Amino acid sequence: MSDPAAPSTDDAAATTAGGPSPTSDGVPADPAPVDGSGRALLLDVLAVHLQVCRLNHDAPIPAWLPRTSSPLTAIVRTADELSIVCPAAEVPTDVRHEGPWRALRVAGPLDFALVGILTRLTAPLAVAGIPIFALSTFDTDYVLVRAHDLDAAVVALRDAGHGVRA
Protein backbone atom coordinates (compact mmCIF):
# COMPACT_ATOMS: atom_id res chain seq x y z
CA MET A 1 0.00 0.00 0.00
CA SER A 2 1.41 3.40 -0.92
CA ASP A 3 1.82 6.31 1.45
CA PRO A 4 -0.61 9.11 0.40
CA ALA A 5 1.75 11.71 1.95
CA ALA A 6 4.70 10.57 -0.18
CA PRO A 7 5.31 12.52 -3.38
CA SER A 8 4.40 10.72 -6.57
CA THR A 9 7.01 9.82 -9.16
CA ASP A 10 5.69 12.68 -11.29
CA ASP A 11 6.16 15.14 -8.39
CA ALA A 12 9.73 14.00 -7.86
CA ALA A 13 10.49 14.33 -11.59
CA ALA A 14 9.01 17.84 -11.69
CA THR A 15 11.06 18.89 -8.68
CA THR A 16 14.28 17.54 -10.18
CA ALA A 17 13.56 18.91 -13.64
CA GLY A 18 12.94 22.48 -12.61
CA GLY A 19 11.33 22.47 -9.25
CA PRO A 20 7.84 23.20 -8.06
CA SER A 21 6.21 26.48 -8.93
CA PRO A 22 7.22 29.22 -6.50
CA THR A 23 4.73 30.99 -4.28
CA SER A 24 4.44 34.79 -4.26
CA ASP A 25 7.45 35.05 -1.91
CA GLY A 26 9.66 33.05 -4.29
CA VAL A 27 9.74 29.91 -2.19
CA PRO A 28 8.71 26.69 -3.97
CA ALA A 29 5.21 25.71 -2.90
CA ASP A 30 6.54 22.35 -1.73
CA PRO A 31 10.28 22.88 -1.19
CA ALA A 32 12.19 19.64 -1.31
CA PRO A 33 14.46 18.64 1.55
CA VAL A 34 18.19 19.16 1.17
CA ASP A 35 18.87 15.47 0.82
CA GLY A 36 21.43 15.23 -1.97
CA SER A 37 18.79 14.25 -4.51
CA GLY A 38 19.33 17.24 -6.78
CA ARG A 39 16.13 18.85 -5.63
CA ALA A 40 15.50 22.50 -4.90
CA LEU A 41 17.38 24.32 -2.18
CA LEU A 42 15.99 27.04 0.06
CA LEU A 43 18.06 30.21 0.47
CA ASP A 44 17.72 33.34 2.58
CA VAL A 45 19.10 36.71 1.47
CA LEU A 46 20.94 38.41 4.33
CA ALA A 47 20.06 42.09 4.73
CA VAL A 48 23.64 43.24 5.29
CA HIS A 49 25.94 44.61 2.59
CA LEU A 50 29.36 42.96 2.84
CA GLN A 51 32.95 43.63 1.79
CA VAL A 52 35.64 41.07 1.03
CA CYS A 53 38.91 42.41 2.44
CA ARG A 54 42.52 41.41 1.88
CA LEU A 55 45.27 42.02 4.40
CA ASN A 56 48.84 40.75 4.61
CA HIS A 57 49.13 37.11 5.66
CA ASP A 58 50.79 38.05 8.95
CA ALA A 59 48.43 40.90 9.87
CA PRO A 60 46.66 40.60 13.22
CA ILE A 61 42.88 40.29 13.29
CA PRO A 62 41.88 43.97 13.03
CA ALA A 63 40.25 45.77 15.94
CA TRP A 64 37.61 47.26 13.61
CA LEU A 65 36.19 43.81 12.86
CA PRO A 66 32.77 43.27 14.50
CA ARG A 67 32.91 40.59 17.17
CA THR A 68 29.27 39.66 17.73
CA SER A 69 26.68 41.81 15.97
CA SER A 70 27.23 40.79 12.34
CA PRO A 71 25.02 38.21 10.59
CA LEU A 72 28.13 37.09 8.67
CA THR A 73 31.82 37.54 9.38
CA ALA A 74 34.43 35.17 7.99
CA ILE A 75 38.17 35.16 8.61
CA VAL A 76 40.49 32.97 6.53
CA ARG A 77 44.25 33.03 6.88
CA THR A 78 46.59 31.32 4.41
CA ALA A 79 50.32 31.51 3.83
CA ASP A 80 49.60 34.26 1.29
CA GLU A 81 46.87 36.43 2.77
CA LEU A 82 44.33 37.21 5.46
CA SER A 83 40.86 37.45 3.92
CA ILE A 84 37.93 38.88 5.84
CA VAL A 85 34.27 39.05 4.88
CA CYS A 86 32.34 41.48 7.05
CA PRO A 87 29.73 44.25 6.97
CA ALA A 88 30.70 47.01 4.53
CA ALA A 89 30.06 49.69 7.16
CA GLU A 90 32.90 48.32 9.32
CA VAL A 91 35.70 48.46 6.72
CA PRO A 92 38.09 51.45 6.89
CA THR A 93 38.69 53.16 3.55
CA ASP A 94 42.42 52.38 3.60
CA VAL A 95 41.84 48.58 3.66
CA ARG A 96 41.96 46.80 0.30
CA HIS A 97 38.48 45.46 -0.36
CA GLU A 98 35.93 44.43 -2.99
CA GLY A 99 32.22 44.98 -2.76
CA PRO A 100 29.57 45.58 -1.75
CA TRP A 101 28.37 41.99 -1.81
CA ARG A 102 25.08 40.39 -0.72
CA ALA A 103 24.91 36.93 0.81
CA LEU A 104 22.49 34.11 0.11
CA ARG A 105 22.50 31.52 2.91
CA VAL A 106 21.47 27.94 2.20
CA ALA A 107 18.93 26.76 4.77
CA GLY A 108 20.74 24.28 6.97
CA PRO A 109 22.27 22.63 8.72
CA LEU A 110 23.67 20.58 5.85
CA ASP A 111 25.06 17.10 6.25
CA PHE A 112 28.78 16.83 5.43
CA ALA A 113 28.01 13.82 3.20
CA LEU A 114 25.97 15.92 0.74
CA VAL A 115 27.50 16.38 -2.69
CA GLY A 116 26.95 19.14 -5.23
CA ILE A 117 25.23 21.80 -3.13
CA LEU A 118 27.40 24.65 -4.42
CA THR A 119 27.25 23.31 -7.98
CA ARG A 120 23.45 23.45 -7.92
CA LEU A 121 23.69 27.12 -6.95
CA THR A 122 26.68 28.30 -8.94
CA ALA A 123 25.73 26.66 -12.26
CA PRO A 124 22.61 28.80 -12.87
CA LEU A 125 24.50 31.90 -11.69
CA ALA A 126 27.34 31.15 -14.13
CA VAL A 127 24.85 30.74 -16.98
CA ALA A 128 23.42 34.16 -16.04
CA GLY A 129 26.95 35.65 -16.03
CA ILE A 130 26.89 36.46 -12.32
CA PRO A 131 30.25 36.23 -10.49
CA ILE A 132 30.19 34.72 -7.01
CA PHE A 133 32.28 34.43 -3.87
CA ALA A 134 31.49 31.23 -1.94
CA LEU A 135 31.90 30.48 1.76
CA SER A 136 31.13 27.40 3.78
CA THR A 137 30.68 27.04 7.52
CA PHE A 138 30.21 23.97 9.68
CA ASP A 139 26.42 24.17 9.22
CA THR A 140 25.81 25.60 5.76
CA ASP A 141 27.00 27.34 2.60
CA TYR A 142 26.85 30.98 1.57
CA VAL A 143 26.99 32.37 -1.94
CA LEU A 144 27.91 36.04 -2.20
CA VAL A 145 26.98 38.07 -5.28
CA ARG A 146 27.78 41.68 -6.00
CA ALA A 147 25.01 43.88 -4.61
CA HIS A 148 24.06 45.16 -8.09
CA ASP A 149 23.63 41.52 -9.26
CA LEU A 150 21.34 40.43 -6.41
CA ASP A 151 18.04 40.79 -8.28
CA ALA A 152 19.37 38.90 -11.31
CA ALA A 153 20.83 36.21 -9.03
CA VAL A 154 17.49 35.72 -7.29
CA VAL A 155 15.75 35.37 -10.66
CA ALA A 156 18.36 32.87 -11.93
CA LEU A 157 18.13 30.76 -8.76
CA ARG A 158 14.33 30.78 -8.77
CA ASP A 159 14.29 29.89 -12.48
CA ALA A 160 16.50 26.91 -11.57
CA GLY A 161 13.82 25.79 -9.10
CA HIS A 162 15.36 27.04 -5.86
CA GLY A 163 13.43 28.95 -3.22
CA VAL A 164 14.80 32.36 -2.28
CA ARG A 165 13.45 34.38 0.63
CA ALA A 166 14.52 37.98 0.12
N, C-alpha and C positions, 0 to 999 in steps of 0.2 A: 504494500500500500504506500502511495507517495505522500510526502509531507506537503500539505496545502500552503504552508508558509515558505517553502523552499522555492527559489526562483526557477522558472522553467528553463529549458535549454534555449529557447528563443530569447528570453530575458538575458541570459548569460552572454549569448552571442551579440546581442545589441549593445550590452555594456562594453564588451571587449572591442567591438567594431566602431565605437564612436561614443559610447556612453549614453546614459539615459538623458532625456531632455531636461535642461536646467529649469529651475523654478525662477521666479522673478528676482531673487537675490543671487542668481548665478550658481546655486548649489544644485547638483543633480537631484531630481526628485527622489531617487532611491540610491544615494551614494553607496558604492560598493566598498567593502572593507579593504584595508590595505593588507592584502594577504599574499602578494607576490603573483597574483593571477593575471596581471596586466590590466586590471580594471582601473576605474577612475580613482584619482586621489583627491583629497579635500585639502585646500590651502587657505590660509588666512593672510591677508595683507596687513603688515604692521603699519601703524600710523606714523612712525618716526621716519624722518629723512636721515640717511646714514652717509658716512664718508669711509673710504678705505684709505688708510694712512700707511706710509712707509717710513720707518726710522732705521738707523744703523743697527746692525745685528747685535751690537753690544750695548745699545742704549738701555737705560733703566725703564721700567714701566712708568710712563709719565704721570705726574701728579694731577694733570688736568683730566685724566680719564675717569669717567663716572664709575663709582664702585658698586652702587646698588640700584639706582633709579632707572636704568636703561632697560628697555625691552630686549635689546640685543647688543652685546659687546663681545667681541672675539679678539683674542690675543694669540698670535702664532709667531714663535721665534724659530728661525732656522740659522744655519751657519752663515747665510748671506743677508738676512734682513729680519726686522721686527715688523710684522704687519698687524695693524689694529683696525677693526671695524667698530665704529661707535657712532653715536648721534652727531650729526653735522654741527649742531650748535656748540659742541664741546671742543671742536678742533681749532687750535690757534692758527692764524693765517700763515705763520712761518713754517708750518709742518707740511711736508709734501703729502698731497692727498688727491684722490679722485672721487668725484661724486657731484651731486647727491645721488644716492641709490635708495631704492625701496626694497623691502624684504617681503618675500612670500614664504610663509612657514608651513611645512607639511604637517597636517594633523598627526600627532603621534600619541604615545611613543611607538617607534618602529622597531621591529625585531631585527637584530643584527644579521639574521640569516636571509633577509629579503634581498633580492637581486633586481637591479634595473630601475630603482626608484628615480634617481637623477636622470637617467636616460629618458624615462617617460615624460619628464618635465622639460628637459633641455632640447629634445628633438623638435617639438613644435615651436619652441622659441627660436631655434636655429633656422627652421624653415621660414619663419617670419622675419629673420634678419635682426633678431634682438640679442645683443651681447649679454652675457650673464657673469656673475661672480658667485660661486657656490660655496657653502659652508655646511659642515655637518657637526652635530653635537652627539652626545651619548643617546639622547632620546629621539632626535629628528633631523631633518635636513631643511636648509634654507636656500632659496634661490634669490639672489639680489639682481635687480634690473635697474638701469638708470631711471631716475625719476620721470624723465620725459617719455620713457618707453612703457611706463606702467600700464596705461590703458590698453595699448596694443598687446602687451604681454597677457593681460587678463583675457582679452578676446581670443588670443591664440590658444591659451590653456583651456578655456571653456569650449572652444571649437574642437579641441582634442578630447573632450569628454570629461575634463576635470572640473571639480567644483571650486569656485573661488569666492570667498567671503571678503568683500572689500570694506 
